[in-house]
């Protein structure tokens, strides 16, 4: 399992005092309780301490300690922000971190390998798993109890029930 979990991506700077606009890849409210994040510079994960957060449309505007002008942060546009697994928000029953699901092998209830979970699409009603299947190509599987029968993180295996119409 990944040690770090992505929470957002820096889209651009905001003003000249070192603030950045961040596109959240998690619940935006999560940003209100952040103390520290790790900036993936491409070469290292740099620890930054959060001193302020506010929201504008779908973006979080974040201020970091020690970064006080646009020149200090501008080079990090497009970089991802992470938290450690221990700093992550605890999950409820039947909730999973997307990073833990990506790459998981998907099996039908008959035990046949169906494909590999590539990504998770977050929709209003429920998440949708994007699965690469050798036989069917890209398949979208709703993350609902009728379709997802079992998730085994240790074995990286998910058992699914294919509702009629999902692969037709």
N, C-alpha and C positions, 0 to 999 in steps of 0.2 A: 504494500500500500504506500501511496505517496506520503512523504513527510509534510509537504506543503500543499495547501488547497488554494486555488485561485479564487479571488473575490472580485477582481475587476481589472480593467485595462485603462491606462492613462490615454485619453484621446487628444488632449491639447492643454496648453497653459490657460490660466484664467487671470487676467490682469498682469501686473508687473511685480507683485510681491511674493512670487513663488508658489502660488496656488495652482492646482491642476484640476481639470475636469476628468472624472473617472466614470467609465461605463461599467456599472455593476454587473457581475456575473453570478451574483448571489442576491438574497433579499436585500434591497437597498437600506432597510432599517438597520441592517447589520453594521453599517458604517458608523452609526451613532455610538456604538460601544467599543470601537476600535481604540486601542492604545498604541499598538505597533503593527507594522506591516513589513513585508519583505519585498523589495523591488528587484525584479529579475532584469538585470542589465544586459544579459546575454553572456556575460563572463562570470558573474557572481550574483548571489542574492544579498542585497544590501539592506540592512535593517534601518527602518525609518520610524520615528515616533510621531504619531498623529496629534496635532494640537487643535485642530478644528475641522468640523464637517458641517456643510449645509447642502441643500438640494436645489437644483435648477432643472426643471422638466424631468427627464429620466436620468439625469446625471448627478453624481455626488461631486461637490467642490470640496477638495481636501487640502489642508495646510499641514506641512510637516515641520517639525522642530529643526532649526538650523538652515532651512532653505528659505531665504528671504528675498530673492529676486528671480526674475524670469530666466536669467542666464544659468542659474544653478539647477534648474529643473527641465529646461527646454529639450535637452538631449534625450530625455527619457520618454518622449511622446511615443506611444505605441507599445510601451513596456507593460508587462503584467504585474499586478500586486497580489501577494499571497499572504496567508496567515499559516501558522504552524497548526498541525492537527490538534494539539492540546489547547490552542487558542480558538479553535473553531466552535461554532454554536453546537451544543449537544443535539442529537437527532431524536426524533420521536420514533415510535415503533413503525416499521415498514418505510422508513425514510433512509436514504443513502446519499453519500457524497457522489457527485457525478464522476469524479476522478476514480472512485472505486469501482464504478460500473463499466467504464470504458475499457474495451478489450475483452470483456466477459464473454464466455462461450454460451450460446443459447441452444437449449435442447427442447424438443417437443416432449409432451407428456409420454410419448411412446419410447423415449430415450434416444431418438435420432438427432444428430447434430443439425441444427437449423442454420446457424450463422454466428456472426460475431457482432456484439453491440459496439457500434462505432461512436455514437454520440447520443445526447439527450436533448430533445427539443422541448422547451418549456412553453406551454400554452396556457390559456386561461383556466380551462377546466381540469386538465390533468397533463402530466408529462407524457411525451411520446418517445419511445426508444427507436433510434435509427439503426437498423440491423443490416449488415452486409451478408447476403446469403448467396452461395455459389449457384444454387439452383434457381433462385427467384430474383436475384439482383438486390437492389435496395428495397427493404420492407419497413414500413412504419407500424410499430406495435404500441398500442396505448398502454400506459403504465397503470392499469386498473386490476383489481383482484380477479376479475373474470379471465384475464389474459396471463397475468404473472402469478404462477402457482408457487414458486419457491426461488429464493435468492440465497446462494451460498457464497459469501465473500471469500471464505478461506479457500474453497475449491475453484473460485472464479467461474462459477457455473450458475445459470439461471434456467429454470424449467418454465416453459410457456405453454399456453393453450391457444391455438390459432382459431379465433372466431371466424365464422363463415364470412367471406368477402375480403379478408385481409390479404390474401395472396392470389385472388382471382383476377 
